[in-house]
Amino acid sequence: MHITYLGPVPPLRGGIPQHGAQLVSALVRLGHEVSVEGWSSLYPRRLYPVTQDAAPLGSRPAFTTPPSHLTTDMSWAKPWSWWSAGRHARRTDLVVFPWWVPAQAPAVRTFLSAAGRVPKVGMMHDVVLPNRHRGDLTLARLALQPLTGAVVHNAHIAQQVRSLLPHINPMAIEQVAHPPNLAMSARPLPPTPPLRLLVFGHVRSYKGLELVFEALARVVANGRDARLTVAGQFWQPLGPWLQQIADLNMTDRVELRNGYVPDDDLDDLFSEHHLVVTPYRSASQSGVVPLAAAAGRPSVVTPVGGLPEQVADGVDGVVATDVSPAALADAIDRAANDLDRLSAGALRLSTSWQDVADAVIRAGNRRPT
């Protein structure tokens, strides 16, 4: 097939561009010709308050296997670039694009319409974000009407897609687990004590950072020497977080590293910690969980959205019993008492990017009922 991928790729920052580059590379390795119509700028500043600048690639190439054609001409400020990208896709056999936020709805609907009758597969990271706003479902429905197939990483999102887009042939909704966006080194666990916990990625209100601060205080009160690192871009001022940490008397036990973590630094970051905590109050999935598993680090997650599908409780991590500091603290203690076995379980996760590419092709070959 000649496939057009319409979506962000590195050096744009974040998990969606990384995911796109891995998927494109896997499709090329399967023998397909892939053209990438990428983005130079995804959002206006008021919708995305953290840095959108290109990230340094360091020693990691943007693509493990490069596409045959790559442009990054699309920009939120140039609506005509959305139409142009879709017109270029008319000459190919399949359009693939990521969907993760309704703010992209005008661009997505424009380039899908411009692509004409070419089959269209959405790589569905979310249907709407967990902190959705009024009208988000309507925007998503309008943007995604041209879809003929979808690929999802868990049953939670698959059900959302079926509800939002009943016109899609159910057989054209493919489910495959989320592989790690980057190759990681599985290094030995550091010595204990202290127990070292990591929260990684964008820090937003729905991601429950306040829960893990309170859980840490409970873990320490129960007699365990523990430390917490929060590494990623904060979407809100640090002041309230620092005040909460001080109120809990945890200042000496918490380190906030505000800023984008370069890809080359991730091996060192994960290797310094024993557990990765994903304390979301609401979620569809997390790209951090497979990254942690590839590094041999168990995840502790809350039981929301698709997170319990990403972690096998007691096998490669621990799923808290509910979304509360007490339940999260208990889950951290359970994981800390079984680190070696859970670390070995995390490394046994077997989903590959070829599995995702195969799912895209199967979804693309289905037709509406």
N, C-alpha and C positions, 0 to 999 in steps of 0.2 A: 504494500500500500504506500501511497504518498499521503502523509499525515501532516496537518497543520496544528501546531500547539499554540494556542492564543493565551498567553499568561506571563506573569513575572518570572524571571530567572535571575540567578546571580549575575552581576554583583549586587543586585538589590538585596536588602537585608531580610532575614527572617526565614521561618519554616516553610512558607508557601513557595518562595523562589527556590529553596533547596529541594523541596519535594518535586517541583516542576523539572529541575535539571536532572534529578535521578530518574524520573519517569521518561523524559525524552531520551536519555542515554540508554535506558533499557529497551525502548522501542527501536532505537537504531541497532542495538545488538541483536534484536530479533530479525533484522534484515530489512526493516522499513526505511523509506526515505522520509525524513522529518524536517519540516521547515518550522522555525520558531518566529512568531510575531510577538515580540516582548514589549515591556514597558520601560520607559525612562522615569516616569513619575506616576504613582498610583492614586494619590489623594491630595486634596487641598489641605493646607496646614491645620485648619480648624477641626478637621475630622481625624487627624493623625498627629497628635502633639509630640511624639517622639521622633528621633532623627530618621529621615528616609534616605539619607545619602548612601551611595554605594559602599558596601563593606569591603575591606581588604580581603582578597582571596588567599593571600599567603601562599603556602605550599600546596593548597588544595585547588585543583582545576575546577572551573565552573561546571564542566560536564566531564564525567568519566569517559564517555564516548560522545564526541561532538556531533551536532546536527549538520545536515547538508547546507542549511541556510539559516541565518540568524539576523534579525533586526530588532532594535529596541526603540521603535518610533512612536509607540502609543504613549499618550500622556493625557491625564485628566483635563489639562488645559487646552487640548486640541481635539475636540470631538470628531473632526474630520479624519483624524488618524485611526479612530475605531472603525469607521466605515471602510477606510482603505485597507486595513488589515483583514477585515472580513471579505472584501472583494478578492484579495490575493488568495484566500482560502477556497474560493469557488473552483479553483483549478486542481484541487486535491480530492482525495477519496474519503477523508475523514477529518473532522474537526474535533479536537480535544481541548478542554479548557478547565481551569480550576474555579470552583465557586466557594466562597467563604464569608462574604459580607455583602449585605444589600446595598451598601454604598457604591458597589460596582455595577448595580443593575442597569443604569443607562448605557454604560459602555458594553456590557455583555449583550443586552438586547440588540444594540446597534450592530455589533460585529456578527452575531449569530444571524440576524436578518440579512445582512450583506452577503453572508456565505451561501445564501440560496438554499438549494435542495440537498446539499451535502449532508450526510449523516453527522449528528452532533452528540458527543459524549461529554457529560460533565463529571469532573473529578470533584466529588462533593465532600469538602472538609466540614462544612456546616450547612444547614439550610438557612437559619438565621443565627446570629451570635447569641450566646447565653444571656447577655444583658440587652436583649432586643428592645427596640423602640416601636411605638405605634406606627403601623404601616409597613413594617419590615416584611411581614408575610406577603402582603399584596405586591410589594416591589419584587420579592423573590419569585412569586408566581408569574408575574408579567415578564420578567427577564428570562425565565427558564422554560417558557412555553415551547420554544423551538426544539428542545431536547428530544432525541430519539433513544438515548440510553444514559446510564449513570453508573459510576463506580463509587462505592462507599467502603469505609474501613470498619464499620460495625453495624449491628442490627438496629441500634438506636437511630442512626442517621437513615438507614434504609427505610424504616417505617415513616420517618418524616418525609422522605422523598415520595413514597407511595401516597401519602395523604395530600401532599401539596400538588403533585403532578400525576393524577390518576390516568392521564392519557398514555403514559409510558408503559410499554409492554413489561409486565413484571419480570419476565425472563431476561429483559435487557437491563436489569438492575443487578450488578455484580458486586458481591461482597468479598473483600480480601483484607487481611490484617495489615496494619500500618508498619512498614519496615523503617529502620532508622534512616533519617535524612542524610546522615554522614557516616562514613566508616569510623569506628571508634576502636581504641586500643583497650583490651581487657587486662588491666593491671591488677596486681594483688591488692586486697583490702588493706588499708592502713591499720596500724596497731590501735587497740583501745586499752584504757580510756584515753581521751574522751570519745564518745559517740559523735560522729560528725554528720550533720544533716544538711542537705542542699535543696533549696527551692530555686529553680532555674527558669528563665524566660521572661516575657513581658509581664509586668506586675500591673494588673487591672483590678477593679473593684470586685468583680465576680469570682476572682481566683482565690479568695479566702485567705489572704496572707495573715489577717488578724487571728485566724483559727490556729495557725501553726505557731504563732508567738505564744498564745495561751497554752497550747499543747506542750510546747517546750518547757514552760514554767511548771506544768504538772509533772512532766517527766523528771525534771530536776528535783522538784519537791519530793518525789518518790525515791530519791537517793541515787539517781543515775547522773554521771558527769556527761553532759551533752553540750554541743555547740551547733549553731545554725548559721549557714551562709545563704544570703539571698542575692543572686547574681542575675541581672537583667535590667531592661529599661523600665523605669517607673513612669506610669501615666499620670500619677498624682504627686503633689509635693511630698517630700520626705518627712516634714514636720510631724504630722499626726502619727506616723509609724514610729518615729523616734520617741514620741511622748508615750505611746503604748508600751514600747520596750522598757522605757525608764520606769513607768508605773508598775510593771511586772518585775522590776529589779533584775532584768536580763541584759542590761547594757554590755556587760563584759562577756556575754555569751552569744551575741548576735552581731554579725558583720553584714552590712548592706553594701553591695557593690553595684552602684547605679551606673548603667551604661551597657551598650551592646558588647557581648563577649565574642571576640573574633574566633572563627572556626578553629584556627591553629591552637587556641588556648583551651579547647574543650577537653581534650584528653587529660591535661593536667588538672583542670577543674574537677572533673568527675572522679579522677583517681584519688583526690584528696579527701573524699567523702565516703561514707558507708552506705547511706540511704538517700534516695531522692524522694522528696515529699511533694505531692500534687494535691493541695488541700482545697480544690475548687468547691464553691457553693453551687455552681451549675456548670455544665460542660457538655460538649458533644464527643470530644476525644482530646488526646494530648499527643503532640509529636515528641514531647520530652520523655515519655515512658519508653518508647522503643530505643531512643538514644541511650537512656540509662541502662536498659537491658544489654545493648551492644557493648557497653562499658563494663558489664558484669556487676551492675549496681541494682539491687532490688528497689522497687517503687512502693511507696505507701500512698494510697489514693482514697478519696472519698467516694461513696457509692452513688455517683450522679452520672447521668447520661450514659455514654459508652465507656467510661473509665473502668467499670468492673469487667467489661469484656477484654480489656487490654491487660489486666493483671489476674493471674490465677491465684486466688487467695491461698497462702501457705505453700505455694509452689515456686513462684518467681517474685513474690511481693506479698503485700497485705492490703486488703480492702477494709477500711473502717466500717463499723456497723452503722454509723449514721454521720451526719454532718454536724459535728460538735467538737469542741476542744477535748472533752473527756474521751470520746470515741477515737479521735485522732491520736491522743496520747497513748491510749491502750494499743492502737495499731502500731505505733512506733516502738513501743516496748516489745510487742510480739515479734516484730521484725528484728529488733536488736538482739533478741535472745536466740535467733536462728540465722545469723548473717551468712555463714559459710554455705549452708544448704540453699538458701534463697538466692545467693549470688550465683551458684552453679546452675540453679534453675533458670535464672534470667538469661544466662548465656546459651541456653538450649532453644531459645526462640528461633524459628526457622523460616519466617516469611522473607522472601527476596523481592527485589524490584522487578525481576522477570515475572513473578506472580502477578504483580500489579499491571504490568504491560500486557500480559496475557488476558487479564480481566478487561482491560480497555478494548482490546481487539474483539473479544467475545461480545461485549456490549455494543460495539460499533457494527457488528454483523447482524444484530437483531433488527427487526423492523417493527413499527407500530402495529398493534393488533387491529 
